[in-house]
Amino acid sequence: MRVPIKIGSTTLVGVLRESFPLQHGNCFDMIVDEKGYHVANMYYENLEHLIETLGLKDLEIEIILEPELHRRGTLLVKDSRVPDDYLHNNICSTCLGSERANDVRKKLGLPEVEEKDMWVIESSDSKKLRLEWTITELPGICIINDSAIEAINKIDFEEK
């Protein structure tokens, strides 16, 4: 299905834009028939670059998951005008949530990813804290949940 490019939202991670296509970038949503869909296989900066260089105004897409209550849908860019190296298969669990991201991976024939992990940190006053985080597909990036951030802020680290 060909639809007009109508961006709903993007993440706001700082990205170096030295040369295109970028291998890492921001996730984004598109609005299709007044519904929000996460774009699972393209970074916003790569789309923005193609809009500027090719003058794209619409995209050929495939909807793979429809929106559900409190969840946006998911789509893939399937446009022959978009070079293959502008697309990716790093399904973002931070944007979709682990379960939904694995649903998308299954539909695409990609392996599921176990994304929860845990640290136990002992502070100088011997309090132990259990912290959970989500590992993303981007090297060196992890998203720590709010309770973990609050716990980290309460730790009395000794200065060395």
Phi, psi and omega in degrees: 000135178261129182227153174295146177284112179226104184281132177269308180201163175222157170283169186234052177274134177294130185227132173286129182249057184283314179212150183248150002282151177280145178272343177219145180191196183270142173284159178207162176246150171243151176262123178231122182050044177063020175240148180271135179227128173287132177271109191277342189234023180208143175269148183304316182298324178292320176296314180303318178297318179291326176297316181291318186273324182256350181071028180301136176238344179216167181220146170276126183229165171230121177279124181252338173220127178283154176299146175237176179309121178062016177226133176283164176279184179224139178224164175241142171281126182229044188261126181294342178282345180268117179300145182305323183285357173271354179253164179214171174234029175274086184290121190276109178285337178294317180282322185266337191088149186302313184296312181294320178299319178291328174300317179294316179302317178301314181298331182266000181075023178264154179291147175291157181236130173274120191241001178264140177216175185212145170238149167244121182247134177252125180274174183296339178263022174066017174280133178258136181237136177259120183243132176249148175213166177252126176275129178263173179283350181275131182297134175080006182246131169220148180253121181259136183290166186301319181294328177292320179297316177300318181294318179299319181294338180271349182289134177263088180283137177282139176283140180244000000 
